[in-house]
């Protein structure tokens, strides 16, 4: 089996030659790995880490031709995107990070004010030749990412304001969420048409939970979020593409809703969040939805040693991988506080169960990335 076949078998809840793996690291982690591995391309990093999935965002993107800059610096360490949201580069405990600031629509109180915002158009992107640019990735599971109908709106409005809107000003919440929904439906429809069958998964990321509970009630989720997710599930399936939904946190009360609307893959199984026990998830949902993630990034990967990481990886493969329907991955994008030896250890354990390619033996022999 190649990587694409392996991942799609897992999504279809079938067993394959090994448990497939997906890898996510922020740009500073990728830079560090490239240096330590002595490689120069993203493909080489994915191959060294035995990742079966490639995320297109930042790897194969359409050309931008919009009337405003795709990204511009508005003051030191702060950049504004074509959406109008602003990110500030800071140094956190885990290393460099980008946080959202200013929230340009926080003060808007009427629909008229919101209408004056410069809302982007999918026509600002050119997909000419997109299918040809995907050819080098044909053996991997190709994933398109970027859909958001809750989290991205919060970058303009502010999370607290948007939650108040859902309760007190629903017309404002619906207006902002509709702008993102309509844009992403148009954008990804164009992408799938241009890709000509070369994209396997569409991923939506909207964090709905805290460590202990949901951000808001299931009723509000069903009013504002669920119908919009369903539109993207339908879009993906109309193009023969599988659909992944990402939400950190304690989202157990919403999983049945996600299955109901046809979500194929649930990500990231935040290991330490309330109610997200892997045995419970496998027993209750494993026969109806592919589970993706599970490797703890709060304590295990940054603080444990490599042997502890291998032991936990083995445990999760035994629980979640039995019978198929599991893609091994960290439960959050990796940051610089995760040492390279622990990133590699996620892959080393799988060898004994046929989970990784034969080229992994170089890790077993040397136990070093270079």
C-alpha positions as CSV (number, residue, x, y, z in Angstrom):
1,X,0.0,0.0,0.0
2,X,1.1,3.5,-0.6
3,X,0.3,6.4,1.8
4,X,-2.8,7.5,0.0
5,X,-4.3,4.0,0.0
6,X,-3.3,3.5,3.6
7,X,-5.0,6.7,4.8
8,X,-8.2,6.2,2.7
9,X,-8.5,2.6,4.1
10,X,-8.4,4.1,7.6
11,X,-11.1,6.7,6.6
12,X,-13.2,3.8,5.3
13,X,-12.8,2.2,8.8
14,X,-10.7,-0.7,7.3
15,X,-7.4,-2.2,8.4
16,X,-4.3,-1.6,6.3
17,X,-0.7,-2.7,6.3
18,X,0.0,-0.3,9.1
19,X,-1.6,2.5,11.1
20,X,-1.2,5.7,8.9
21,X,0.5,8.8,10.3
22,X,-0.1,12.5,10.0
23,X,2.3,15.2,11.2
24,X,1.8,18.8,12.0
25,X,4.5,21.2,13.2
26,X,4.6,25.0,13.2
27,X,7.0,26.8,10.9
28,X,9.7,27.1,13.5
29,X,9.6,23.3,14.2
30,X,9.8,22.7,10.4
31,X,12.8,24.9,10.1
32,X,14.5,23.1,13.0
33,X,13.8,19.7,11.6
34,X,15.1,20.7,8.1
35,X,18.3,21.7,9.7
36,X,18.7,18.7,11.9
37,X,17.8,16.3,9.1
38,X,20.0,18.1,6.6
39,X,17.2,18.5,4.1
40,X,15.8,21.4,2.1
41,X,12.3,20.5,1.1
42,X,9.0,19.9,2.9
43,X,8.6,16.5,1.1
44,X,11.9,15.4,2.6
45,X,10.7,16.3,6.1
46,X,7.5,14.4,5.6
47,X,9.3,11.3,4.2
48,X,11.8,11.3,7.1
49,X,8.9,11.5,9.6
50,X,6.9,8.8,7.7
51,X,3.9,11.1,7.3
52,X,1.2,9.7,5.0
53,X,-0.6,13.0,4.6
54,X,0.4,16.3,3.0
55,X,-1.4,19.6,4.0
56,X,-1.6,21.8,1.0
57,X,-1.8,25.1,2.8
58,X,1.6,26.7,2.6
59,X,2.8,23.9,0.3
60,X,0.7,24.1,-2.8
61,X,-1.4,27.3,-2.8
62,X,-3.2,29.1,-5.6
63,X,-1.8,32.4,-6.9
64,X,-3.2,35.4,-5.1
65,X,-4.4,38.3,-7.3
66,X,-6.6,40.3,-5.0
67,X,-6.9,44.1,-4.9
68,X,-5.3,44.4,-1.5
69,X,-2.1,42.8,-0.1
70,X,-2.4,39.1,0.9
71,X,-0.4,40.1,4.0
72,X,1.1,43.4,5.1
73,X,3.0,44.7,8.1
74,X,1.0,47.4,9.8
75,X,3.4,47.9,12.7
76,X,6.4,46.2,14.2
77,X,5.7,42.4,14.6
78,X,2.1,42.8,13.6
79,X,0.8,41.7,10.2
80,X,-2.7,42.1,8.7
81,X,-4.2,39.5,6.3
82,X,-6.4,40.0,3.3
83,X,-9.3,39.2,5.7
84,X,-8.3,42.1,7.9
85,X,-7.4,40.1,11.0
86,X,-4.1,40.9,12.7
87,X,-1.4,38.6,14.1
88,X,1.4,39.6,16.4
89,X,4.6,37.7,16.6
90,X,5.6,37.1,20.2
91,X,7.8,34.8,22.3
92,X,5.9,32.4,24.4
93,X,7.1,29.7,26.9
94,X,7.1,27.2,24.0
95,X,9.0,29.5,21.6
96,X,7.9,31.9,18.9
97,X,4.1,32.1,18.4
98,X,1.6,34.3,16.5
99,X,-1.4,35.6,18.4
100,X,-4.4,37.5,17.2
101,X,-4.8,41.1,18.2
102,X,-6.8,44.3,17.7
103,X,-10.0,42.5,16.4
104,X,-11.1,45.1,13.8
105,X,-14.8,44.3,14.0
106,X,-15.0,44.3,17.8
107,X,-16.7,47.7,18.0
108,X,-19.3,47.2,15.2
109,X,-22.9,47.3,16.5
110,X,-24.9,47.2,13.2
111,X,-25.1,45.2,10.1
112,X,-24.3,48.4,8.1
113,X,-21.0,48.7,9.9
114,X,-20.1,45.1,9.1
115,X,-21.1,45.5,5.5
116,X,-18.4,48.2,5.1
117,X,-15.6,45.8,6.0
118,X,-13.5,44.7,3.0
119,X,-14.8,41.1,2.6
120,X,-12.6,39.0,0.3
121,X,-13.9,37.2,-2.8
122,X,-12.8,33.7,-4.0
123,X,-12.2,35.3,-7.4
124,X,-9.1,36.8,-5.8
125,X,-7.3,33.5,-6.2
126,X,-6.1,31.9,-9.4
127,X,-6.1,28.1,-9.7
128,X,-4.6,27.8,-13.2
129,X,-2.4,24.7,-13.4
130,X,-3.3,23.6,-9.9
131,X,-3.7,20.0,-10.8
132,X,-0.2,19.8,-12.3
133,X,1.3,21.2,-9.2
134,X,-0.3,18.4,-7.2
135,X,1.3,15.6,-9.3
136,X,4.4,15.2,-7.1
137,X,2.2,14.5,-4.1
138,X,0.1,11.8,-5.8
139,X,1.3,8.9,-3.5
140,X,0.3,10.8,-0.3
141,X,-3.1,11.6,1.0
142,X,-3.6,15.2,-0.1
143,X,-5.5,17.4,2.4
144,X,-6.9,20.8,1.8
145,X,-7.2,22.9,4.9
146,X,-8.5,26.3,5.9
147,X,-12.2,26.1,6.4
148,X,-13.5,27.9,9.5
149,X,-16.9,29.3,10.3
150,X,-16.4,30.0,14.0
151,X,-12.7,30.5,14.8
152,X,-11.9,32.7,11.8
153,X,-14.8,35.0,12.5
154,X,-13.5,35.4,16.1
155,X,-10.2,36.7,14.8
156,X,-12.1,39.7,13.4
157,X,-14.8,40.1,16.1
158,X,-13.1,38.7,19.2
159,X,-14.2,35.4,20.8
160,X,-16.0,37.0,23.7
161,X,-17.9,39.4,21.5
162,X,-18.9,36.6,19.1
163,X,-20.2,34.4,21.9
164,X,-22.3,37.4,23.2
165,X,-23.6,37.9,19.7
166,X,-24.8,34.3,19.5
167,X,-26.9,35.0,22.6
168,X,-27.8,38.6,22.3
169,X,-27.2,39.7,18.6
170,X,-27.8,36.6,16.5
171,X,-28.2,38.6,13.3
172,X,-24.6,39.9,13.7
173,X,-23.2,36.4,14.4
174,X,-25.0,35.0,11.4
175,X,-23.8,37.8,9.2
176,X,-20.1,37.4,10.1
177,X,-20.3,33.6,9.9
178,X,-22.1,33.7,6.6
179,X,-19.3,35.9,5.1
180,X,-16.7,33.2,5.9
181,X,-19.0,30.3,5.0
182,X,-19.8,31.8,1.6
183,X,-16.1,32.6,0.9
184,X,-14.8,29.2,1.8
185,X,-17.5,27.3,-0.1
186,X,-16.6,29.3,-3.3
187,X,-12.8,29.0,-2.7
188,X,-12.8,25.2,-2.1
189,X,-15.3,24.5,-4.8
190,X,-12.9,26.2,-7.2
191,X,-9.9,24.3,-5.7
192,X,-11.6,20.9,-6.1
193,X,-12.6,21.7,-9.7
194,X,-9.0,22.7,-10.5
195,X,-7.5,19.7,-8.7
196,X,-9.3,17.2,-10.9
197,X,-9.6,14.5,-8.3
198,X,-6.2,14.9,-6.8
199,X,-7.4,16.1,-3.3
200,X,-8.5,13.4,-0.8
201,X,-9.5,15.3,2.3
202,X,-11.0,18.7,3.2
203,X,-10.3,19.8,6.8
204,X,-12.3,22.3,8.8
205,X,-10.8,23.7,12.0
206,X,-13.1,25.3,14.6
207,X,-12.3,24.8,18.2
208,X,-15.5,24.3,20.1
209,X,-14.3,23.1,23.5
210,X,-12.1,24.1,26.5
211,X,-10.2,21.6,28.6
212,X,-13.3,20.8,30.6
213,X,-16.4,21.7,28.6
214,X,-17.9,23.2,25.5
215,X,-17.5,27.0,24.7
216,X,-21.3,27.2,24.4
217,X,-24.3,25.0,24.6
218,X,-25.1,22.2,22.1
219,X,-28.2,24.2,21.2
220,X,-26.1,27.2,20.1
221,X,-23.8,24.8,18.2
222,X,-26.8,23.3,16.4
223,X,-28.1,26.8,15.5
224,X,-24.9,28.5,14.4
225,X,-22.2,25.9,13.6
226,X,-23.6,22.6,12.7
227,X,-25.6,23.7,9.6
228,X,-22.5,25.4,8.2
229,X,-20.3,22.4,8.8
230,X,-22.9,20.3,6.9
231,X,-22.5,22.6,3.9
232,X,-18.8,21.8,3.7
233,X,-19.4,18.1,4.2
234,X,-21.8,18.2,1.3
235,X,-19.4,20.2,-0.8
236,X,-16.5,17.8,-0.2
237,X,-18.6,14.7,-0.8
238,X,-20.0,16.2,-4.1
239,X,-16.3,16.2,-5.3
240,X,-15.5,12.7,-4.0
241,X,-13.5,14.2,-1.1
242,X,-13.5,13.0,2.5
243,X,-14.2,15.5,5.3
244,X,-12.3,16.0,8.5
245,X,-13.5,18.2,11.4
246,X,-11.0,19.5,13.9
247,X,-11.9,20.8,17.3
248,X,-9.6,20.8,20.4
249,X,-11.2,20.4,23.8
250,X,-14.0,18.5,25.5
251,X,-16.4,18.0,22.6
252,X,-17.9,14.6,23.5
253,X,-21.5,16.0,23.5
254,X,-21.1,17.0,19.8
255,X,-19.7,13.9,18.2
256,X,-23.0,12.4,17.5
257,X,-24.0,15.6,15.7
258,X,-20.9,15.5,13.6
259,X,-21.5,11.8,12.6
260,X,-25.1,12.7,11.8
261,X,-24.1,15.3,9.1
262,X,-21.6,12.9,7.5
263,X,-18.2,14.0,9.0
264,X,-15.7,11.2,8.0
265,X,-12.7,12.0,10.3
266,X,-12.7,13.4,13.8
267,X,-9.5,15.3,14.9
268,X,-7.6,15.7,17.2
269,X,-8.9,13.6,20.1
270,X,-7.3,15.9,22.7
271,X,-5.9,13.4,25.1
272,X,-6.3,15.2,28.4
273,X,-9.6,17.0,27.8
274,X,-12.6,16.0,29.8
275,X,-14.4,13.0,28.4
276,X,-12.0,12.4,25.5
277,X,-10.7,9.0,26.8
278,X,-9.5,7.0,23.8
279,X,-11.2,3.8,24.9
280,X,-14.6,5.6,25.2
281,X,-14.2,7.2,21.8
282,X,-13.2,3.9,20.1
283,X,-16.0,2.0,21.8
284,X,-18.8,4.6,21.1
285,X,-17.8,6.0,17.7
286,X,-15.0,3.8,16.2
287,X,-17.3,1.9,14.0
288,X,-18.9,5.1,12.5
289,X,-16.1,7.7,12.2
290,X,-12.3,7.6,11.6
291,X,-10.4,8.9,14.6
292,X,-7.3,11.1,14.0
293,X,-4.7,12.3,16.5
294,X,-4.5,11.2,20.1
295,X,-0.8,11.9,21.0
296,X,-0.8,14.4,23.8
297,X,1.1,17.6,23.2
298,X,0.4,19.3,26.5
299,X,2.6,17.1,28.7
300,X,3.7,13.9,26.9
301,X,5.6,15.1,23.9
302,X,7.2,18.2,25.4
303,X,8.1,16.7,28.9
304,X,8.3,12.9,28.6
305,X,11.4,11.0,27.4
306,X,11.5,9.1,24.2
307,X,10.7,5.7,25.8
308,X,7.6,7.1,27.5
309,X,6.5,8.5,24.2
310,X,7.0,5.1,22.5
311,X,5.0,3.4,25.3
312,X,2.1,5.8,25.0
313,X,2.1,5.5,21.2
314,X,2.0,1.7,21.5
315,X,-1.0,2.0,23.9
316,X,-2.9,4.3,21.6
317,X,-2.2,2.1,18.5
318,X,-3.5,-0.9,20.5
319,X,-6.7,1.0,21.5
320,X,-7.5,3.1,18.5
321,X,-5.9,1.2,15.7
322,X,-7.6,-2.1,16.4
323,X,-9.9,-3.0,13.4
324,X,-8.8,0.1,11.5
325,X,-10.3,3.6,11.5
326,X,-7.3,5.4,13.1
327,X,-4.7,7.9,11.9
328,X,-1.9,8.5,14.3
329,X,-1.0,12.1,14.9
330,X,-0.2,14.7,17.6
331,X,-3.3,16.3,19.0
332,X,-2.0,19.8,18.3
333,X,0.4,21.4,15.9
334,X,3.8,20.8,17.4
335,X,5.7,23.7,18.9
336,X,9.4,24.2,19.7
337,X,9.0,22.8,23.2
338,X,8.8,19.2,21.7
339,X,12.2,17.8,21.2
340,X,13.1,16.1,18.0
341,X,13.8,12.7,19.7
342,X,10.2,12.7,20.9
343,X,8.9,13.5,17.4
344,X,10.8,10.5,16.1
345,X,9.7,8.3,18.9
346,X,6.1,8.6,17.8
347,X,7.3,6.7,14.7
348,X,9.8,4.3,16.2
349,X,7.1,2.4,18.2
350,X,5.0,1.6,15.1
351,X,7.8,-0.4,13.5
352,X,7.2,-3.5,15.8
353,X,3.5,-3.5,14.6
354,X,4.4,-2.9,10.9
355,X,3.3,0.7,11.3
356,X,6.2,2.4,9.5
357,X,8.3,2.0,6.4
358,X,11.5,0.0,6.4
359,X,13.5,3.2,6.2
360,X,12.6,3.8,9.8
361,X,15.4,1.3,10.7
362,X,17.9,4.2,10.5
363,X,16.2,5.7,13.5
364,X,16.4,2.4,15.4
365,X,20.1,2.0,14.7
366,X,21.3,5.5,15.5
367,X,18.4,7.0,17.5
368,X,19.3,10.4,16.1
369,X,17.9,12.5,13.3
370,X,21.1,13.1,11.5
